[in-house]
Structure formats: C-alpha cells, structure tokens
Amino acid sequence: FVPDSAVAMYWQPETLAPGESREYVTHYGLGGITIVPGLLSIGLTSPAELVMDRPDRTAEIVAYVQNTSDIEAEEVKATLNLPPELNLVSDSPVVELGNLDSGKGAQVMWEVRPKRLADQQVDYSVEISASNTDNNQVGRSLKIVGPPDLSLELEAPSNLELANNHLTRNSFTIWSEITNRGNST
C-alpha cells in the first residue's frame, strides 16, 4: 500500500439546448486516505468536508481492500458503519467481495447524505472480514458544513409619484444588501 493515486477524466461532449443548464462537479485530492495494514489491508477515503450549499449534496466513501496474506481470503465482505447523523444513499452497508487471491485487491464505494444540514463532525468506519483471516477496521471523519443563511436589507423610495397611472420619473434608486450568515457560500 503506497499512498499514491492517479486519475483520468474525459467529458463526453453533449449539446446544451437554449435555456438548458447542466452542472458538473469533481472533487479530487480534497480528502486524503487513511490506511491500516493487516492481512486484509484497507485504505479508506472520502472528502474531508461536505459543504451543504444544496440539500441534495452527498459524499462518496471509498474503501480499497488488498489481500496482503499468503493465502486466498475467502468470503471477503466490507461493512460500512455509519453514525446516526448519516443516511446511506447507496444500496447496502454490506458488500460481498467474494474470494480474494493473495496480492489481489478490490474497491467498494458507498454514497451518504447527512440527516441534518447543520454544522457537525461525524465519524464512520469500514470493517473488512473474511472467513479464514483476521478482520480489519479503519475509521475517518467527515465535516459537514452547514448551508448558507441569507438575509436581505432593502431601501426604496417611500412614495412613487403617479400621473395618469404612469410614474412621473422613469427611474429611481433601490438599495439592497444581501448578507450570508451561514457557513457555506
């Protein structure tokens, strides 16, 4: 297990119709990896923080498993242990990986969403088990950054003068100030 990685991205070209919008977001290199050696070594990664600037934001938790023993690991499974503050968006917290030959690895990904949008620090863990080797476990933290909290201050003329149901002046000044008292942009 060397703490090194690489990524390649390719965007499929798509036509964007008038009035249509699309958002693409990538997060890479923002979380780090926690590695625990063992007969079944584990590398665990996720973003360091999840900014809740939209209520549908999710985080991906990825576990890398490698059989570093001299034997085939049998009936390997990965179990995600979540705190009560997180919901699992993907199918199941337990993923069956089958048998892993000596030196072979596997990768598991789960998607999670916080139950509350407020600022909080949550801890989760992943346990790797096999029927014929020792279990292994690793944990990480995820910081949830609360949503924006906007306030508006507005000043406008108190009276607008009308003549024949039309404004007597074509323009007037409105002053406004928007303040974000939340923790995300």
MDTraj code that builds the backbone (N, CA, C; nanometers):
import mdtraj as md
import numpy as np

residues = "PHE VAL PRO ASP SER ALA VAL ALA MET TYR TRP GLN PRO GLU THR LEU ALA PRO GLY GLU SER ARG GLU TYR VAL THR HIS TYR GLY LEU GLY GLY ILE THR ILE VAL PRO GLY LEU LEU SER ILE GLY LEU THR SER PRO ALA GLU LEU VAL MET ASP ARG PRO ASP ARG THR ALA GLU ILE VAL ALA TYR VAL GLN ASN THR SER ASP ILE GLU ALA GLU GLU VAL LYS ALA THR LEU ASN LEU PRO PRO GLU LEU ASN LEU VAL SER ASP SER PRO VAL VAL GLU LEU GLY ASN LEU ASP SER GLY LYS GLY ALA GLN VAL MET TRP GLU VAL ARG PRO LYS ARG LEU ALA ASP GLN GLN VAL ASP TYR SER VAL GLU ILE SER ALA SER ASN THR ASP ASN ASN GLN VAL GLY ARG SER LEU LYS ILE VAL GLY PRO PRO ASP LEU SER LEU GLU LEU GLU ALA PRO SER ASN LEU GLU LEU ALA ASN ASN HIS LEU THR ARG ASN SER PHE THR ILE TRP SER GLU ILE THR ASN ARG GLY ASN SER THR".split()
xyz = np.array([
    [0.0833, -0.1189, 0.0000],
    [0.0000, 0.0000, 0.0000],
    [0.0871, 0.1242, 0.0000],
    [0.0983, 0.1890, -0.1122],
    [0.1706, 0.3145, -0.1235],
    [0.0654, 0.4239, -0.1361],
    [0.0712, 0.5294, -0.0511],
    [-0.0325, 0.6347, -0.0581],
    [-0.0149, 0.7223, -0.1813],
    [-0.0454, 0.6664, -0.2963],
    [-0.0325, 0.7370, -0.4224],
    [-0.1521, 0.7001, -0.5086],
    [-0.1906, 0.7887, -0.5984],
    [-0.3044, 0.7591, -0.6834],
    [-0.2939, 0.8368, -0.8132],
    [-0.3800, 0.8040, -0.9042],
    [-0.3856, 0.8740, -1.0323],
    [-0.5309, 0.8762, -1.0780],
    [-0.5634, 0.9710, -1.1648],
    [-0.6995, 0.9808, -1.2158],
    [-0.6944, 1.0284, -1.3605],
    [-0.7881, 0.9823, -1.4391],
    [-0.8048, 1.0300, -1.5758],
    [-0.9519, 1.0631, -1.5935],
    [-0.9810, 1.1807, -1.6480],
    [-1.1199, 1.2215, -1.6701],
    [-1.1382, 1.2577, -1.8168],
    [-1.2539, 1.2219, -1.8676],
    [-1.2895, 1.2587, -2.0039],
    [-1.4360, 1.3002, -2.0027],
    [-1.4656, 1.4148, -2.0568],
    [-1.6036, 1.4644, -2.0626],
    [-1.6614, 1.4303, -2.1984],
    [-1.7725, 1.3597, -2.1989],
    [-1.8416, 1.3292, -2.3231],
    [-1.9082, 1.4582, -2.3723],
    [-1.8800, 1.5012, -2.4946],
    [-1.9438, 1.6236, -2.5445],
    [-2.0951, 1.6025, -2.5602],
    [-2.1726, 1.6985, -2.5119],
    [-2.3180, 1.6939, -2.5239],
    [-2.3685, 1.8317, -2.5649],
    [-2.4745, 1.8334, -2.6427],
    [-2.5358, 1.9583, -2.6850],
    [-2.6144, 2.0181, -2.5696],
    [-2.6029, 2.1486, -2.5524],
    [-2.6764, 2.2198, -2.4488],
    [-2.7796, 2.3076, -2.5187],
    [-2.9061, 2.2729, -2.5027],
    [-3.0147, 2.3451, -2.5703],
    [-3.0334, 2.4840, -2.5093],
    [-3.0945, 2.5773, -2.5840],
    [-3.1213, 2.7101, -2.5294],
    [-3.2050, 2.7002, -2.4017],
    [-3.1635, 2.7731, -2.2975],
    [-3.2354, 2.7730, -2.1699],
    [-3.2035, 2.6544, -2.0809],
    [-3.1287, 2.5578, -2.1306],
    [-3.0939, 2.4397, -2.0527],
    [-2.9662, 2.4658, -1.9739],
    [-2.9551, 2.4057, -1.8568],
    [-2.8319, 2.4177, -1.7794],
    [-2.7923, 2.2802, -1.7286],
    [-2.6644, 2.2653, -1.7015],
    [-2.6091, 2.1401, -1.6533],
    [-2.4938, 2.1736, -1.5607],
    [-2.4763, 2.0958, -1.4564],
    [-2.3667, 2.1206, -1.3632],
    [-2.2822, 1.9948, -1.3516],
    [-2.1501, 2.0096, -1.3662],
    [-2.0558, 1.9009, -1.3480],
    [-1.9609, 1.9408, -1.2357],
    [-1.9431, 1.8538, -1.1400],
    [-1.8549, 1.8819, -1.0270],
    [-1.7629, 1.7630, -1.0064],
    [-1.6344, 1.7910, -0.9879],
    [-1.5406, 1.6850, -0.9498],
    [-1.4703, 1.7278, -0.8223],
    [-1.4468, 1.6325, -0.7359],
    [-1.3707, 1.6567, -0.6129],
    [-1.2567, 1.5553, -0.6134],
    [-1.1354, 1.6043, -0.6208],
    [-1.0214, 1.5137, -0.6228],
    [-0.9115, 1.5749, -0.5376],
    [-0.8531, 1.4939, -0.4515],
    [-0.7418, 1.5412, -0.3697],
    [-0.7838, 1.6242, -0.2512],
    [-0.9113, 1.6191, -0.2134],
    [-0.9603, 1.7037, -0.1051],
    [-0.9855, 1.6266, 0.0239],
    [-0.9541, 1.4984, 0.0274],
    [-0.9912, 1.4223, 0.1451],
    [-0.8793, 1.3452, 0.2109],
    [-0.7849, 1.2974, 0.1344],
    [-0.6806, 1.2137, 0.1913],
    [-0.7269, 1.0698, 0.2037],
    [-0.6353, 0.9861, 0.2484],
    [-0.6661, 0.8444, 0.2637],
    [-0.6076, 0.7971, 0.3962],
    [-0.6826, 0.7123, 0.4645],
    [-0.6364, 0.6503, 0.5878],
    [-0.6108, 0.5039, 0.5571],
    [-0.4897, 0.4576, 0.5878],
    [-0.4504, 0.3209, 0.5546],
    [-0.4209, 0.2433, 0.6822],
    [-0.4754, 0.1228, 0.6907],
    [-0.4488, 0.0328, 0.8020],
    [-0.3953, -0.0976, 0.7434],
    [-0.2669, -0.1313, 0.7720],
    [-0.2128, -0.2574, 0.7208],
    [-0.2699, -0.3763, 0.7972],
    [-0.2594, -0.4917, 0.7390],
    [-0.3066, -0.6151, 0.8003],
    [-0.3078, -0.7243, 0.6959],
    [-0.3580, -0.8416, 0.7322],
    [-0.3716, -0.9485, 0.6332],
    [-0.4641, -0.9032, 0.5217],
    [-0.5695, -0.8336, 0.5603],
    [-0.6545, -0.7624, 0.4649],
    [-0.6320, -0.6141, 0.4908],
    [-0.5471, -0.5526, 0.4114],
    [-0.5169, -0.4102, 0.4307],
    [-0.6309, -0.3258, 0.3759],
    [-0.6533, -0.2111, 0.4405],
    [-0.7631, -0.1231, 0.3995],
    [-0.7097, 0.0183, 0.3796],
    [-0.7545, 0.0811, 0.2724],
    [-0.7377, 0.2239, 0.2512],
    [-0.8770, 0.2837, 0.2441],
    [-0.9020, 0.3890, 0.3209],
    [-1.0362, 0.4492, 0.3268],
    [-1.0266, 0.5967, 0.2946],
    [-1.1118, 0.6425, 0.2042],
    [-1.1099, 0.7823, 0.1646],
    [-1.2510, 0.8366, 0.1493],
    [-1.2629, 0.9661, 0.1702],
    [-1.3854, 1.0430, 0.1464],
    [-1.3442, 1.1888, 0.1468],
    [-1.4327, 1.2791, 0.1073],
    [-1.3971, 1.4199, 0.1214],
    [-1.3711, 1.4525, 0.2684],
    [-1.2837, 1.5497, 0.2932],
    [-1.2605, 1.5942, 0.4303],
    [-1.3829, 1.6680, 0.4824],
    [-1.4511, 1.7378, 0.3913],
    [-1.5727, 1.8090, 0.4308],
    [-1.6764, 1.8039, 0.3201],
    [-1.8015, 1.8145, 0.3620],
    [-1.9148, 1.8150, 0.2701],
    [-1.9890, 1.9462, 0.2915],
    [-1.9845, 2.0331, 0.1910],
    [-2.0471, 2.1646, 0.2003],
    [-2.1927, 2.1526, 0.1567],
    [-2.2841, 2.1803, 0.2474],
    [-2.4275, 2.1633, 0.2211],
    [-2.4885, 2.2902, 0.1619],
    [-2.4312, 2.3356, 0.0497],
    [-2.4869, 2.4518, -0.0186],
    [-2.6111, 2.4152, -0.0984],
    [-2.6389, 2.2849, -0.1100],
    [-2.7636, 2.2344, -0.1679],
    [-2.8077, 2.1163, -0.0827],
    [-2.9382, 2.1008, -0.0594],
    [-2.9834, 1.9923, 0.0289],
    [-2.9636, 1.8523, -0.0277],
    [-2.9349, 1.8389, -0.1583],
    [-2.9182, 1.7060, -0.2165],
    [-2.7716, 1.6631, -0.2258],
    [-2.6818, 1.7361, -0.1613],
    [-2.5402, 1.7011, -0.1655],
    [-2.5149, 1.5676, -0.0961],
    [-2.4265, 1.4899, -0.1558],
    [-2.3873, 1.3609, -0.0987],
    [-2.2349, 1.3517, -0.0972],
    [-2.1834, 1.2558, -0.0220],
    [-2.0404, 1.2286, -0.0192],
    [-2.0191, 1.0823, -0.0539],
    [-1.9105, 1.0551, -0.1237],
    [-1.8741, 0.9177, -0.1561],
    [-1.7657, 0.8700, -0.0603],
    [-1.7879, 0.7529, -0.0038],
    [-1.6900, 0.6870, 0.0819],
    [-1.6366, 0.5687, 0.0020],
    [-1.5042, 0.5609, -0.0133],
    [-1.4436, 0.4547, -0.0929],
    [-1.3447, 0.3774, -0.0058],
    [-1.3591, 0.2447, -0.0068],
    [-1.2663, 0.1563, 0.0639],
    [-1.1881, 0.0747, -0.0392],
    [-1.0572, 0.0734, -0.0227],
    [-0.9685, -0.0082, -0.1058],
    [-0.9207, -0.1231, -0.0182],
    [-0.9404, -0.2458, -0.0635],
    [-0.9050, -0.3650, 0.0129],
    [-0.7982, -0.4413, -0.0647],
    [-0.6940, -0.4859, 0.0068],
    [-0.5917, -0.5674, -0.0582],
    [-0.5575, -0.6845, 0.0322],
    [-0.5553, -0.8020, -0.0274],
    [-0.5170, -0.9228, 0.0443],
    [-0.3644, -0.9292, 0.0454],
    [-0.3034, -0.8964, 0.1582],
    [-0.1569, -0.8982, 0.1695],
    [-0.1069, -1.0268, 0.2345],
    [-0.1978, -1.1220, 0.2568],
    [-0.1562, -1.2505, 0.3152],
    [-0.1035, -1.3425, 0.2060],
    [-0.0535, -1.4592, 0.2471],
    [-0.0013, -1.5576, 0.1519],
    [-0.1077, -1.6555, 0.1046],
    [-0.2304, -1.6408, 0.1547],
    [-0.3367, -1.7345, 0.1184],
    [-0.4517, -1.6600, 0.0520],
    [-0.5401, -1.7347, -0.0103],
    [-0.6616, -1.6748, -0.0656],
    [-0.7550, -1.6415, 0.0507],
    [-0.8026, -1.5167, 0.0556],
    [-0.9001, -1.4774, 0.1574],
    [-1.0389, -1.5159, 0.1069],
    [-1.1126, -1.5878, 0.1911],
    [-1.2410, -1.6424, 0.1478],
    [-1.3577, -1.5632, 0.2057],
    [-1.4629, -1.5500, 0.1235],
    [-1.5875, -1.4836, 0.1644],
    [-1.5607, -1.3456, 0.2256],
    [-1.4856, -1.2643, 0.1530],
    [-1.4497, -1.1300, 0.1993],
    [-1.5714, -1.0391, 0.1863],
    [-1.5933, -0.9616, 0.2899],
    [-1.7013, -0.8625, 0.2819],
    [-1.6582, -0.7335, 0.3495],
    [-1.7130, -0.6238, 0.2985],
    [-1.6866, -0.4903, 0.3522],
    [-1.8154, -0.4381, 0.4140],
    [-1.8046, -0.3866, 0.5368],
    [-1.9213, -0.3343, 0.6087],
    [-1.8970, -0.1894, 0.6464],
    [-1.9859, -0.1017, 0.6030],
    [-1.9798, 0.0408, 0.6378],
    [-2.0595, 0.0632, 0.7654],
    [-1.9945, 0.1197, 0.8670],
    [-2.0594, 0.1518, 0.9944],
    [-2.0791, 0.3025, 1.0012],
    [-2.2056, 0.3448, 0.9922],
    [-2.2376, 0.4872, 0.9894],
    [-2.2891, 0.5351, 1.1246],
    [-2.2619, 0.6612, 1.1592],
    [-2.3219, 0.7199, 1.2785],
    [-2.4679, 0.7553, 1.2494],
    [-2.5476, 0.7825, 1.3528],
    [-2.6890, 0.8163, 1.3303],
    [-2.7095, 0.9439, 1.2476],
    [-2.6062, 1.0282, 1.2372],
    [-2.6196, 1.1556, 1.1638],
    [-2.6128, 1.1396, 1.0125],
    [-2.5773, 1.0204, 0.9633],
    [-2.5645, 0.9981, 0.8189],
    [-2.6636, 0.8929, 0.7704],
    [-2.7187, 0.9170, 0.6511],
    [-2.8039, 0.8196, 0.5821],
    [-2.7251, 0.7578, 0.4683],
    [-2.7457, 0.6294, 0.4474],
    [-2.6860, 0.5607, 0.3340],
    [-2.7749, 0.5817, 0.2122],
    [-2.7187, 0.6346, 0.1032],
    [-2.7935, 0.6565, -0.0205],
    [-2.7817, 0.5336, -0.1102],
    [-2.6648, 0.4696, -0.1110],
    [-2.6462, 0.3503, -0.1932],
    [-2.7172, 0.2309, -0.1304],
    [-2.7115, 0.1177, -0.1986],
    [-2.7962, 0.0026, -0.1654],
    [-2.7803, -0.0541, -0.0256],
    [-2.6626, -0.0985, 0.0104],
    [-2.6462, -0.1741, 0.1340],
    [-2.5153, -0.1372, 0.2020],
    [-2.5127, -0.1370, 0.3352],
    [-2.3871, -0.1096, 0.4046],
    [-2.2895, -0.2280, 0.3972],
    [-2.3377, -0.3462, 0.3587],
    [-2.2526, -0.4647, 0.3491],
    [-2.2374, -0.5031, 0.2016],
    [-2.1129, -0.5156, 0.1584],
    [-2.0840, -0.5541, 0.0199],
    [-2.0013, -0.6823, 0.0225],
    [-2.0524, -0.7861, -0.0433],
    [-1.9831, -0.9144, -0.0540],
    [-1.8800, -0.9042, -0.1662],
    [-1.7531, -0.9301, -0.1349],
    [-1.6459, -0.9208, -0.2336],
    [-1.6021, -1.0576, -0.2852],
    [-1.6543, -1.1648, -0.2267],
    [-1.6161, -1.2998, -0.2697],
    [-1.4787, -1.3364, -0.2178],
    [-1.4069, -1.4187, -0.2928],
    [-1.2720, -1.4607, -0.2546],
    [-1.1693, -1.3682, -0.3183],
    [-1.0625, -1.3376, -0.2438],
    [-0.9543, -1.2533, -0.2957],
    [-0.8246, -1.3333, -0.2916],
    [-0.7645, -1.3551, -0.4087],
    [-0.6347, -1.4223, -0.4155],
    [-0.5289, -1.3385, -0.3437],
    [-0.4227, -1.4025, -0.3027],
    [-0.3100, -1.3336, -0.2398],
    [-0.2580, -1.2245, -0.3335],
    [-0.2415, -1.1037, -0.2800],
    [-0.1919, -0.9901, -0.3586],
    [-0.2987, -0.9165, -0.4367],
    [-0.4198, -0.9676, -0.4421],
    [-0.5279, -0.9036, -0.5191],
    [-0.6028, -0.8033, -0.4323],
    [-0.6724, -0.7123, -0.4993],
    [-0.7472, -0.6092, -0.4286],
    [-0.8857, -0.5898, -0.4848],
    [-0.9629, -0.5102, -0.4139],
    [-1.0988, -0.4753, -0.4560],
    [-1.1291, -0.3355, -0.4051],
    [-1.2300, -0.2759, -0.4627],
    [-1.2711, -0.1401, -0.4255],
    [-1.4215, -0.1398, -0.4033],
    [-1.4654, -0.0679, -0.2988],
    [-1.6077, -0.0571, -0.2663],
    [-1.6407, 0.0909, -0.2484],
    [-1.7568, 0.1328, -0.2987],
    [-1.7978, 0.2722, -0.2853],
    [-1.9390, 0.2785, -0.2293],
    [-1.9590, 0.3693, -0.1310],
    [-2.0910, 0.3979, -0.0760],
    [-2.1159, 0.5476, -0.0889],
    [-2.2424, 0.5836, -0.1018],
    [-2.2811, 0.7237, -0.1073],
    [-2.3648, 0.7536, 0.0167],
    [-2.3315, 0.8641, 0.0857],
    [-2.4012, 0.9001, 0.2092],
    [-2.4485, 1.0450, 0.2026],
    [-2.5488, 1.0748, 0.2848],
    [-2.6048, 1.2102, 0.2942],
    [-2.6327, 1.2383, 0.4421],
    [-2.6017, 1.3588, 0.4894],
    [-2.6334, 1.3918, 0.6288],
    [-2.7840, 1.4045, 0.6501],
    [-2.8304, 1.3656, 0.7693],
    [-2.9727, 1.3794, 0.8030],
    [-3.0077, 1.5244, 0.8316],
    [-2.9130, 1.5975, 0.8913],
    [-2.9337, 1.7402, 0.9201],
    [-2.8336, 1.8211, 0.8386],
    [-2.8726, 1.9401, 0.7986],
    [-2.7853, 2.0248, 0.7190],
    [-2.6935, 2.1111, 0.8047],
    [-2.7009, 2.0988, 0.9358],
    [-2.6241, 2.1842, 1.0261],
    [-2.4769, 2.1429, 1.0314],
    [-2.3928, 2.2352, 1.0813],
    [-2.2509, 2.2055, 1.1007],
    [-2.2358, 2.0905, 1.1989],
    [-2.1508, 1.9948, 1.1630],
    [-2.1258, 1.8806, 1.2502],
    [-2.0041, 1.8044, 1.2008],
    [-1.9416, 1.7332, 1.2907],
    [-1.8308, 1.6443, 1.2580],
    [-1.8785, 1.5029, 1.2880],
    [-1.8713, 1.4142, 1.1891],
    [-1.9187, 1.2769, 1.2084],
    [-1.8055, 1.1796, 1.1808],
    [-1.8058, 1.0691, 1.2527],
    [-1.7067, 0.9637, 1.2355],
    [-1.7754, 0.8390, 1.1819],
    [-1.7116, 0.7704, 1.0895],
    [-1.7632, 0.6462, 1.0342],
    [-1.6471, 0.5484, 1.0232],
    [-1.6782, 0.4234, 0.9995],
    [-1.5721, 0.3236, 0.9839],
    [-1.6135, 0.2173, 0.8835],
    [-1.5149, 0.1446, 0.8361],
    [-1.5366, 0.0309, 0.7469],
    [-1.4628, -0.0883, 0.8059],
    [-1.5319, -0.2012, 0.8115],
    [-1.4722, -0.3251, 0.8591],
    [-1.4637, -0.4237, 0.7423],
    [-1.3482, -0.4860, 0.7295],
    [-1.3269, -0.5889, 0.6282],
    [-1.3136, -0.7219, 0.7010],
    [-1.3897, -0.8212, 0.6565],
    [-1.3826, -0.9525, 0.7214],
    [-1.3743, -1.0608, 0.6150],
    [-1.3195, -1.1731, 0.6560],
    [-1.3120, -1.2919, 0.5715],
    [-1.3294, -1.4130, 0.6624],
    [-1.3719, -1.5247, 0.6056],
    [-1.3991, -1.6429, 0.6872],
    [-1.2718, -1.7115, 0.7363],
    [-1.1559, -1.6830, 0.6724],
    [-1.0340, -1.7544, 0.7098],
    [-0.9159, -1.6647, 0.7474],
    [-0.9392, -1.5350, 0.7686],
    [-0.8312, -1.4453, 0.8130],
    [-0.8847, -1.3516, 0.9196],
    [-0.7929, -1.2744, 0.9775],
    [-0.8325, -1.1751, 1.0772],
    [-0.9097, -1.0613, 1.0115],
    [-1.0033, -1.0040, 1.0854],
    [-1.0760, -0.8856, 1.0393],
    [-0.9863, -0.7631, 1.0519],
    [-1.0236, -0.6560, 0.9834],
    [-0.9517, -0.5299, 0.9925],
    [-1.0538, -0.4174, 0.9860],
    [-1.0216, -0.3044, 1.0476],
    [-1.1159, -0.1925, 1.0518],
    [-1.0389, -0.0618, 1.0446],
    [-1.1006, 0.0370, 0.9795],
    [-1.0423, 0.1700, 0.9696],
    [-1.1546, 0.2725, 0.9806],
    [-1.1240, 0.3887, 1.0390],
    [-1.2237, 0.4936, 1.0540],
    [-1.1729, 0.6270, 1.0024],
    [-1.2657, 0.7142, 0.9694],
    [-1.2356, 0.8505, 0.9247],
    [-1.3439, 0.9444, 0.9748],
    [-1.3174, 1.0735, 0.9599],
    [-1.4139, 1.1771, 0.9960],
    [-1.4582, 1.2518, 0.8718],
    [-1.5785, 1.3048, 0.8784],
    [-1.6341, 1.3870, 0.7715],
    [-1.6943, 1.5108, 0.8363],
    [-1.6477, 1.6268, 0.7938],
    [-1.7001, 1.7527, 0.8469],
    [-1.8146, 1.7988, 0.7571],
    [-1.9315, 1.8202, 0.8175],
    [-2.0472, 1.8722, 0.7445],
    [-2.0504, 2.0233, 0.7660],
    [-2.0467, 2.0984, 0.6565],
    [-2.0516, 2.2448, 0.6631],
    [-2.1939, 2.2863, 0.6307],
    [-2.2564, 2.3584, 0.7243],
    [-2.3967, 2.3964, 0.7109],
    [-2.4260, 2.4826, 0.5902],
    [-2.5546, 2.4983, 0.5580],
    [-2.5948, 2.5716, 0.4380],
    [-2.5807, 2.7227, 0.4567],
    [-2.5940, 2.7975, 0.3471],
    [-2.5960, 2.9430, 0.3589],
    [-2.7202, 2.9879, 0.4345],
    [-2.7118, 3.1038, 0.4966],
    [-2.8249, 3.1641, 0.5682],
    [-2.8289, 3.3103, 0.5263],
    [-2.9140, 3.3415, 0.4293],
    [-2.9160, 3.4746, 0.3683],
    [-3.0183, 3.5661, 0.4346],
    [-2.9785, 3.6924, 0.4491],
    [-3.0727, 3.7956, 0.4932],
    [-3.0671, 3.9099, 0.3924],
    [-3.1763, 3.9823, 0.3802],
    [-3.1869, 4.0890, 0.2816],
    [-3.2284, 4.2180, 0.3503],
    [-3.1553, 4.3235, 0.3201],
    [-3.1908, 4.4570, 0.3665],
    [-3.2217, 4.5387, 0.2413],
    [-3.3342, 4.6076, 0.2399],
    [-3.3794, 4.6746, 0.1192],
    [-3.4296, 4.8146, 0.1529],
    [-3.3863, 4.9132, 0.0739],
    [-3.4360, 5.0500, 0.0872],
    [-3.4822, 5.0980, -0.0500],
    [-3.6019, 5.1552, -0.0524],
    [-3.6578, 5.2073, -0.1764],
    [-3.7344, 5.3354, -0.1438],
    [-3.7673, 5.4161, -0.2453],
    [-3.8451, 5.5370, -0.2177],
    [-3.9772, 5.5014, -0.1494],
    [-4.0146, 5.5816, -0.0506],
    [-4.1381, 5.5516, 0.0224],
    [-4.2620, 5.5869, -0.0598],
    [-4.2514, 5.6863, -0.1459],
    [-4.3654, 5.7250, -0.2298],
    [-4.3198, 5.7377, -0.3739],
    [-4.3953, 5.6791, -0.4644],
    [-4.3705, 5.6966, -0.6058],
    [-4.4840, 5.7831, -0.6608],
    [-4.4466, 5.8846, -0.7346],
    [-4.5468, 5.9772, -0.7855],
    [-4.6019, 5.9262, -0.9189],
    [-4.7348, 5.9264, -0.9289],
    [-4.8027, 5.8812, -1.0497],
    [-4.8778, 5.9970, -1.1140],
    [-4.8826, 5.9968, -1.2447],
    [-4.9651, 6.0906, -1.3202],
    [-5.0278, 6.0096, -1.4335],
    [-5.1607, 6.0052, -1.4371],
    [-5.2324, 5.9255, -1.5373],
    [-5.1889, 5.7784, -1.5338],
    [-5.1768, 5.7241, -1.4149],
    [-5.1364, 5.5853, -1.3930],
    [-4.9972, 5.5524, -1.4463],
    [-4.9095, 5.6508, -1.4620],
    [-4.7707, 5.6298, -1.5032],
    [-4.6793, 5.6969, -1.4012],
    [-4.5593, 5.6386, -1.3848],
    [-4.4612, 5.7016, -1.2965],
    [-4.4180, 5.8347, -1.3557],
    [-4.4021, 5.9344, -1.2703],
    [-4.3583, 6.0644, -1.3204],
    [-4.2088, 6.0646, -1.3499],
    [-4.1328, 5.9759, -1.2834],
    [-3.9900, 5.9610, -1.3114],
    [-3.9685, 5.8202, -1.3675],
    [-3.8867, 5.8103, -1.4705],
    [-3.8615, 5.6792, -1.5318],
    [-3.7707, 5.5901, -1.4485],
    [-3.6924, 5.6490, -1.3613],
    [-3.6011, 5.5672, -1.2812],
    [-3.5997, 5.6158, -1.1370],
    [-3.5658, 5.5254, -1.0494],
    [-3.5465, 5.5569, -0.9083],
    [-3.4485, 5.4555, -0.8524],
    [-3.3913, 5.4836, -0.7392],
    [-3.2859, 5.4006, -0.6823],
    [-3.3417, 5.3089, -0.5748],
    [-3.3051, 5.1822, -0.5846],
    [-3.3330, 5.0842, -0.4792],
    [-3.1980, 5.0367, -0.4284],
    [-3.1779, 5.0413, -0.2984],
    [-3.0531, 4.9959, -0.2372],
    [-3.0809, 4.8658, -0.1640],
    [-2.9929, 4.7665, -0.1859],
    [-3.0108, 4.6400, -0.1144],
    [-2.8764, 4.5856, -0.0697],
    [-2.8804, 4.5087, 0.0373],
    [-2.7615, 4.4400, 0.0852],
    [-2.8025, 4.2985, 0.1239],
    [-2.7339, 4.2010, 0.0650],
    [-2.7588, 4.0601, 0.0959],
    [-2.6406, 4.0117, 0.1789],
    [-2.6693, 3.9518, 0.2919],
    [-2.5653, 3.9024, 0.3827],
    [-2.5823, 3.7536, 0.4040],
    [-2.4732, 3.6803, 0.3989],
    [-2.4734, 3.5376, 0.4258],
    [-2.4175, 3.5157, 0.5658],
    [-2.5039, 3.4755, 0.6567],
    [-2.4618, 3.4465, 0.7950],
    [-2.4412, 3.2958, 0.8159],
    [-2.4522, 3.2198, 0.7078],
    [-2.4315, 3.0747, 0.7143],
    [-2.2849, 3.0404, 0.7024],
    [-2.2577, 2.9127, 0.6884],
    [-2.1204, 2.8669, 0.6839],
    [-2.0724, 2.8211, 0.5469],
    [-2.1609, 2.8178, 0.4474],
    [-2.1177, 2.7842, 0.3121],
    [-2.1583, 2.8955, 0.2171],
    [-2.0960, 2.8986, 0.1021],
    [-2.1207, 3.0057, 0.0055],
    [-2.2587, 2.9907, -0.0565],
])
top = md.Topology()
chain = top.add_chain()
for i, resn in enumerate(residues, 1):
    res = top.add_residue(resn, chain, resSeq=i)
    for name in ("N", "CA", "C"):
        top.add_atom(name, md.element.get_by_symbol(name[0]), res)
traj = md.Trajectory(xyz[None], top)
